[in-house]
């Protein structure tokens, strides 16, 4: 069976094979990405094919779950959302979603959830035979409410424990009461993890994981900040593809080693004034999750006109430094303050600051059919950002994973009309 790490490398390698046609430069770090992600997937699949010889339970987790705590208990995390993005790039999403829809799951549900459930029901349709069976599930509602019902479905199907971390929505700043509420749940989660794993909680282990997590986060943040240079050394596909380790390898040395290499390459690009695309003339900010089925084709519409996405809110969600305090206090604050758990004003100001810091000429918002928390308030945000920055903002309707929601011709027309405003 093909190593699953090849999936990330396939994404990274595509621009290398067709760089001229795609109008932007490939990163040499793509080879390191292939190796790094290959090792991660090899460990994940170890559970599936050879059992639990490593004595490490396998947990399916949401992207906003406190993974450092799981790693402190020697639990290996796997991310259905990330696998769903892989399914999309491998053109398997439609068949998997239809498998779930046949069983009564609505077309209006998140395409990540539908394709994951479809892969559980019909692993023969999923690339690589789907995900290995979990020993437990961990969900946090700081990114959306769908994950709660999604993971309840998975818990019933697999008959495994489900741990849920409830983070209150922040209309303003994090209050002591909200922090204490989440902190108490984390201590409750510790007790459950001790029962599940048979291991005692060691705060030193968690502190070590937090240090590693802080370092990888800092490296990713610093790498992204190099894109303030003109021309930008990275474009949207670079950011989307090379964010994979920050999602699945937080708290690991292998993730740190990878981002040190990526940072050095990006820094060298800046020193040589080498841009990610040829003849950069328009600088843009992206808002929302990538359109995975069109991650290269969609961005080519911009790159061939000299437009570069110099930063984004999506991959930047993993570039936020950990909150101060004890390891447990830091977890409570950091995972409650995730940007999708914040008010429209907070998100609008975030976008305004990115436009100013990265000297952007405009921004593009992906009205994502699947991700309601990310998308429903975008028009309010768009108006405020345009009013306060004076730059134009384009709204594109699509879906992060389901290609059936992408209408190529209308999208092309809107992009062309938007780019003409800069001529």
N, C-alpha and C positions, 0 to 999 in steps of 0.2 A: 504493500500500500504506500502511496506517495506520502512523504513526510508533510505534516500539516504546516510546518514552517515555510514550505514552498509557497503557501498562499500569500503570506506577507511579502515574500520575495518576488512573487509574480507581479504584485502591485508595484513594488519598487523597481522591478526590472523592465516593466513595460515601457516607461519613458526612456530607458536606456536604449532599448532596441529601436524605438521610433522617435528619438529626440527631435530630429529635424522636423518631422511632421507635427509634433506636439508643441514646437516653438519654445521649449524650455530645456534647461540643462539638467542632466541626471546627477545624483549625488553618489560619490564613491562609497559613502557609508552604507549604501543599500546592501552591499555584500555582508557587512557586519550585522545589519538588521536581519537578514536571512538567517544567519547563524544564531543570533540571539533568540529570535522567535522560534526557530527550529528546536532549540534546546527546551524552551518553555513547553511547546506542544508535545515534545517527546516525553517529558515528565508527566504531562496531563494524560497522554494516551497510555502511559505505563499502567495506570489504574485499570484501563479498559481491557488491555490485552494480556497483562500478566498478573493482575491482582494487586494487592496492597502490600507488596514485599517491602516497601519503604516505610511502612507503618505510619503513613500520613493520610488522614482522611481527605477526601476530595469534596470541596464545597462549591456549589454554584452560587455566585454572588452577583448582586447588582453593581453597576459601575460606581455608585456612591456609597458603597458599604465600607465600614472601617476595616480594611483588609490587613492593616498592620496588626490588629488584635488577633486575627486568624493566623497570621504567620507566626506570631508569638507562641501559639499552640501547635505549631508545626502542621498546620492545615494548608493544603495546596488549593488555591482558588482558581476557578474557571469562570469565564464571563459569557453567559448566553448572548448578551448584547453584542459583544465583539465577534462571536461566532456568527451571529445573524448578519453582521456587516460582511463577513467573509462569504457567507452563503450568497449574499447579493452580488458580490464581485464575481462569484463563480456561476452566476446566472441560474441559481437553484431556488430563488425566493418564491417565484410564482407557483411552482409545483408544491412547495412546502406550505405556502399560505393556503393554497386550494385544498390541501389535505386537512388543514385545520378548519377551514370554512365548511368543508363537507360534514364535519362533525359538529357544526353549529356555532363556531366562533365567528363573530361578526367581521365583515370587511372594514368596519370602522375602527376596529381595534388596532393597536400599534403593530406595525409590520414586523418588528423585532419579536414581539410576543407570538404573533401568528406563525412566523417561520420557525421559531424555536419549538413551539408546541407541535407544529407539523413534523419537525425532525424527530421529536419524541414519539409521535404516533407512527410515523413512516420513516425510520432511520435509513431504509433502503434508498430513499430519495435525497438524503442529505449528503453533501460532500464528506468524505472520510468516514462515512457511517454514522454521522452525528456526534454528539458529545458523549463522553463517558458518563455512566450512571453516577449520580452524586451520593455521598454519604449524609450530607446535610445541605440545607439551603439557608442563605442569609440575604435578607432584603432590607433596604433602607428607602423610605419614601421621600428623601430629600431631592430626588430627581423627578419623580412623578408618583401618582397614586396607582397607576396601572400595575406596577410591579407587585403590589400587595396581592391582588386577585390572580395575577399571572403565577406568582410563586405558590399561592394556595393550590392552584391546579396541579402544579408540579409536585407539591408535597403529597397530595392525595394519590397521584399516579405512582410515585416512587415509594410511598409509605416511609418517608424519612423526616427527621425533625426540621422544622422551619423556625428560624429566629428572625424577628422583625425589630428594627430600630425605627422608632417614630420620632421624626424631627419636626417641631412646630414651625409653621411658615413665618418668616420674619418680615413684618411690614416695615420695620425700622432696623435698629441695631439689635444685636443679640443681648437679651436681658439675662441677669443672673438666674432668674426663675427658669427660663428656657434652658439655659446651660445645665442647671442642676437636674432638670427633668430628664435630659438626655444622658447625663452622667449616671444617674441612678439606673437607667436602662442598660448602660454599658456594664455596670457591675453585675446586673442580673444576667447579662449575656455571658460574663465571665463564669458565673456559677454553672450555667448550662453547658458551656464549652468544657468545663472541668469534668462534668458528668459524661459528656459525649466522648471525649478523648481519653479520659482516665489520667490526664496530666494536671498538675497543679499550676496555677497561674504564677508566673514569675515576672514581677514588674521590671526587672533588669532586662529580660528578653524583649518586653514591649518597648522599653527605652531604646534598646539597640535597633529595633525595627523602625522606630520613629526617627532615629538619627539617619538611618539609611534612606528612609522615605523623604526626609527633609533635603538630603543631599541630591537625590535624583530630581526632586521638584525644583531645586535651585538651578541645576544644570539645564533642565528644560526651559525654565523661565529665562535664563541668560541667553540660551540659544535663540529663543523667540525674539528677544530684545535686539539682537543683531539686525533684525529686519527693519529697524528704524533707519538703517543706512539706505542711501540712495545710490545705485539701485538696490533693491531688496535681494538678499542672497537666497531667500526661500519664497515659494509660491504656495497656494492652497493645497495642491496635491502632496507637496513635500510635508506640510504641517499635518495633514490628515493621515498620511501613511506612517510617518515617523513618530507619531504620538502613540503607536501601539505599545511600546515598552512602558511608557508612563502610566498606562491604564492597567496592564496586567503584571507588571514587574515592580510596582512600588514596594519599597522596603527590601530590595534585593541588590546584591553587589553586581550581578550581571547587568541589571538595568543601568546602574551608575557607570559601569565600564563602557556601555554602549553610548550613553549620552556624552561622556567625555570625548569620545571619538567624533561624534556628530558635531559637538560644539567647536572642536578644533577645525574641522573642515569648513564650517560656516564662518568662523572667524577669519580663516584664510581667504574665503571668497570676498569678505568685506575689505580686507587689506588689499586685495587685487582689483577692487571695484568690479567684481564679476557678479552680474545679476542672475536670478533664477530664470528669467526669460530674456529674450533678445529685445533690445530697444525699449526698455520700460519707459512709458510716458504717462501712464495713469496708475495711481495707487489706490487700492480699494480695501475695505474691511468686510469680512464675511460674517454673517450671523446665522447660527443654527447648525445642526448636524450636516455632514457632507451628504451629497446625493450619490451614494455609493455605486449604483448601477451606471452612473455617468461621470464618475469621479475625474476621468481624463477628458472625455468628450465635451462635457459642459465647460470645463475650465479652458479648453482649447478655444472656445468662442471668444474668450477674453484675451488669452495669451497672444493669439495671432493678430490682435489689434493693439498690442503693447500694454495691456492692462494686467496688473499683477495684484493678487490678494496678499498684502503684506502682513496681515495678521487676522485673527478671527476670535470669536467668543467661545467657540466649541473646544478646540484643543487647548485654549487658554484656561479652560476650567480646571485643568490639572497643573497649572503653573502658579497656584496660590500657596504661599508659604504657610506652614503650620502655625496655629495659634499658640501663644505662650502658655505656660503652666506645667503641671505634672503631665506625664504621658497620657493618662486617662482624661484629664481636663482638656488637654490639647485635642484629643480625638473628639470629645464632645463638642467643642467650639468649631473645629475645622469642618467636621461633617455636617454641622447644622448650618454653617454659613456658605454652603455651596450656592453658586450664583443662581441656579434655577429655583432655589428656595427663598428668593428675595423678591422685593417689590418691583413693579415696572419702572419706578423712578430710579432705583438702584441700577437696574439693567440699562436704562437709557443713559445714565451718567457714565456707566462702564463703557458703553459704545462711544460716547462723546469723547472720553479721555483717550480711547484707542485712536480715534480719528486725529486728535491733536498730536499725540505722542508719535504716531507713525506717519504724520504729514500726509494723510490720505485725502484724495480728491472726491471720494464718494464711498458708498457702502451698498451691499447687496444682502437682502434678507431672504432666507429660504423659508417660505410658509409651508412647513412640514406637516403633511396630512396626518402622519402618525403621532408626532410629538406635540400634544396639545399644550402642556405647560410652557414649552419653548415658544410656541407659535401664536397662541390666542391673543396675546397682548402686543404683538409685533407692530400692528398699525399705530397703536398709541405711542409706542416707542419711536417708530419711524418719523412720525410728525414732529415729536419733540426734538429728535436729533437733527433733522433738517432745519428746524427753526433756529436752533442754538448754534449750529455749526455753519449753516449756509451751503452745505454740500448736498448733492442729490442722493436719494436712496431708492433703489429698485427692489420690488417684491417679486419673487419667483415662486409659483405654486408647484410643488412636486412631493416626493416622499423619499425618506432616507434610504429605504431598501426595496420597496415594491415598484418595479419599473412600470407597472400598469398606470401609475399616477403621473407619469412623465410624458408630456405632449411636446415632442421635439420642435415642431414648426412654430407654435406660439412662443415657446421659450426663446428660440433663436430670434424671432422678430422683436421680442421685448428687449433682449440683450443688445441687439444691433441698434435699436432706437435709443437705448440708454447710453451706449458708448458714443453715439453721434453727438450727444450733448457736450462732449469734451473736445470735439473737433473745432 
